[in-house]
Amino acid sequence: MALKQLFLGFSTLLASSVVFSATPGVDEIVNRTNYTSYYQGQDGKAKVKMTITDAQNRTRTREFVILRRDVPTTDAIENNAYEGDQKMYVYFSRPADVNKMVFMVLKKIESDDDRWPYLPALDLVKRIAASDKRTSFVGSNFLYEDVSGRNLAADKHLLIGTDDNYYIVENTPVKPEDVEFSKYIMYIHKTTFLPISTEYYDKQGKKYKTYTALAVDTIEGRPTITKSEAKNLNTGAAL
């Protein structure tokens, strides 16, 4: 899937470089990664082109713009905070069957996010239930939850290794009955704190889905993932 200023898992907008002289604790690693993925700056904009390839190698495309605004409108890290409420607005322009479709998120740290799609063909606004946040986003391998990010408190985090380039963090759900995975492992770049690769494992411990950064560019002085791929290993489908 080709993305313009969109990050792995949807949102590493305007990511910053942060360097540590010693290995930080896992909470610091996860918080910094969450910040570079979803909170860099007071707001953000991404123009996205998504290509969805199914198991028969057939392709579909989606083009849309994501707008993000933090609430309150202050750079979270300045207050030693890495999470906060946000407003996100996704507007689809192509192809014709999704033109003018809108997806809006009110991200809430202390409670479930509010999510609404607007379907212009039906002139219908439909609220997405909290239980549906881990369903497919417009037919892709990304999920509704990926747009605004998963709450850090929803998982337990463990630093299971490091190498020359990456912190390797294992994340297990606090409420395993609420999700389809048993764990996911993130490879987080040591200098930029960008999540370069994420591997998801099912309830039987088998890896079934991956997110991979394919290109990183410097935008406004900050390293940013500009091309990434989400792949379902069971079907071979990718985007």
JOVEN-V280706 format. One record per residue. N is the residue number from 1. RES is the residue in three letters. PSI is psi in whole degrees, -180 to 180 (999 if undefined). NEAR is the number of other C-alpha atoms within 10 Angstrom. Layout:
N,RES,PSI,NEAR ; N,RES,PSI,NEAR
This chain:
1,MET,128,18 ; 2,ALA,129,18 ; 3,LEU,141,23 ; 4,LYS,109,18 ; 5,GLN,37,24 ; 6,LEU,144,25 ; 7,PHE,169,31 ; 8,LEU,130,27 ; 9,GLY,11,26 ; 10,PHE,14,24 ; 11,SER,30,27 ; 12,THR,54,28 ; 13,LEU,128,29 ; 14,LEU,54,26 ; 15,ALA,146,27 ; 16,SER,161,24 ; 17,SER,131,14 ; 18,VAL,129,11 ; 19,VAL,134,10 ; 20,PHE,143,8 ; 21,SER,-21,5 ; 22,ALA,163,6 ; 23,THR,120,12 ; 24,PRO,167,13 ; 25,GLY,163,10 ; 26,VAL,-36,17 ; 27,ASP,-41,14 ; 28,GLU,-41,12 ; 29,ILE,-49,21 ; 30,VAL,-41,23 ; 31,ASN,-43,17 ; 32,ARG,-40,21 ; 33,THR,-42,23 ; 34,ASN,-39,23 ; 35,TYR,-49,25 ; 36,THR,-25,28 ; 37,SER,-34,27 ; 38,TYR,-11,27 ; 39,TYR,4,29 ; 40,GLN,122,22 ; 41,GLY,173,20 ; 42,GLN,-20,15 ; 43,ASP,175,20 ; 44,GLY,159,19 ; 45,LYS,135,19 ; 46,ALA,130,22 ; 47,LYS,122,15 ; 48,VAL,135,23 ; 49,LYS,120,18 ; 50,MET,130,19 ; 51,THR,123,18 ; 52,ILE,123,22 ; 53,THR,124,19 ; 54,ASP,-177,17 ; 55,ALA,-21,12 ; 56,GLN,11,9 ; 57,ASN,20,10 ; 58,ARG,145,9 ; 59,THR,149,13 ; 60,ARG,155,13 ; 61,THR,156,15 ; 62,ARG,136,20 ; 63,GLU,131,17 ; 64,PHE,167,20 ; 65,VAL,136,17 ; 66,ILE,127,22 ; 67,LEU,139,15 ; 68,ARG,137,22 ; 69,ARG,128,19 ; 70,ASP,149,22 ; 71,VAL,114,17 ; 72,PRO,168,11 ; 73,THR,64,13 ; 74,THR,151,15 ; 75,ASP,115,19 ; 76,ALA,-38,19 ; 77,ILE,-23,16 ; 78,GLU,-25,8 ; 79,ASN,19,8 ; 80,ASN,33,8 ; 81,ALA,148,13 ; 82,TYR,0,21 ; 83,GLU,155,18 ; 84,GLY,168,19 ; 85,ASP,150,15 ; 86,GLN,159,22 ; 87,LYS,132,17 ; 88,MET,140,20 ; 89,TYR,124,18 ; 90,VAL,122,22 ; 91,TYR,123,20 ; 92,PHE,137,19 ; 93,SER,-31,16 ; 94,ARG,151,15 ; 95,PRO,-172,13 ; 96,ALA,-32,10 ; 97,ASP,-13,12 ; 98,VAL,5,18 ; 99,ASN,131,17 ; 100,LYS,5,18 ; 101,MET,144,19 ; 102,VAL,142,20 ; 103,PHE,126,21 ; 104,MET,140,20 ; 105,VAL,132,21 ; 106,LEU,102,18 ; 107,LYS,128,23 ; 108,LYS,127,17 ; 109,ILE,-34,15 ; 110,GLU,-4,10 ; 111,SER,-179,8 ; 112,ASP,144,14 ; 113,ASP,153,19 ; 114,ASP,132,16 ; 115,ARG,134,21 ; 116,TRP,127,16 ; 117,PRO,146,18 ; 118,TYR,124,17 ; 119,LEU,102,16 ; 120,PRO,-32,14 ; 121,ALA,-30,11 ; 122,LEU,-4,7 ; 123,ASP,52,9 ; 124,LEU,132,10 ; 125,VAL,126,13 ; 126,LYS,126,12 ; 127,ARG,136,12 ; 128,ILE,124,15 ; 129,ALA,150,12 ; 130,ALA,-32,12 ; 131,SER,-13,10 ; 132,ASP,9,12 ; 133,LYS,-17,20 ; 134,ARG,35,16 ; 135,THR,166,15 ; 136,SER,138,14 ; 137,PHE,113,15 ; 138,VAL,44,12 ; 139,GLY,13,13 ; 140,SER,180,24 ; 141,ASN,-6,23 ; 142,PHE,155,22 ; 143,LEU,163,19 ; 144,TYR,-39,22 ; 145,GLU,-28,21 ; 146,ASP,-26,18 ; 147,VAL,-48,23 ; 148,SER,-12,24 ; 149,GLY,152,16 ; 150,ARG,136,17 ; 151,ASN,131,17 ; 152,LEU,-33,17 ; 153,ALA,-9,11 ; 154,ALA,-12,14 ; 155,ASP,156,17 ; 156,LYS,139,13 ; 157,HIS,135,20 ; 158,LEU,125,16 ; 159,LEU,110,18 ; 160,ILE,-4,12 ; 161,GLY,167,11 ; 162,THR,158,15 ; 163,ASP,-163,10 ; 164,ASP,-28,7 ; 165,ASN,-23,11 ; 166,TYR,148,20 ; 167,TYR,133,24 ; 168,ILE,115,23 ; 169,VAL,127,20 ; 170,GLU,132,21 ; 171,ASN,125,21 ; 172,THR,140,17 ; 173,PRO,140,19 ; 174,VAL,-37,12 ; 175,LYS,84,10 ; 176,PRO,-24,14 ; 177,GLU,-14,9 ; 178,ASP,-9,11 ; 179,VAL,164,15 ; 180,GLU,-9,13 ; 181,PHE,158,20 ; 182,SER,-28,19 ; 183,LYS,165,22 ; 184,TYR,145,20 ; 185,ILE,128,21 ; 186,MET,137,22 ; 187,TYR,106,22 ; 188,ILE,123,23 ; 189,HIS,132,21 ; 190,LYS,-34,23 ; 191,THR,-45,15 ; 192,THR,-19,20 ; 193,PHE,27,27 ; 194,LEU,138,29 ; 195,PRO,97,27 ; 196,ILE,-34,21 ; 197,SER,141,22 ; 198,THR,132,21 ; 199,GLU,127,18 ; 200,TYR,140,22 ; 201,TYR,138,18 ; 202,ASP,-175,15 ; 203,LYS,-20,12 ; 204,GLN,4,8 ; 205,GLY,13,11 ; 206,LYS,133,13 ; 207,LYS,128,19 ; 208,TYR,-13,16 ; 209,LYS,144,22 ; 210,THR,148,20 ; 211,TYR,131,23 ; 212,THR,132,20 ; 213,ALA,126,20 ; 214,LEU,-21,16 ; 215,ALA,140,14 ; 216,VAL,125,17 ; 217,ASP,159,13 ; 218,THR,118,13 ; 219,ILE,122,15 ; 220,GLU,40,10 ; 221,GLY,4,11 ; 222,ARG,133,17 ; 223,PRO,131,21 ; 224,THR,134,28 ; 225,ILE,122,30 ; 226,THR,-8,23 ; 227,LYS,131,22 ; 228,SER,167,25 ; 229,GLU,134,23 ; 230,ALA,125,23 ; 231,LYS,132,23 ; 232,ASN,113,19 ; 233,LEU,-19,14 ; 234,ASN,-34,10 ; 235,THR,-20,12 ; 236,GLY,-4,14 ; 237,ALA,143,20 ; 238,ALA,166,23 ; 239,LEU,999,23
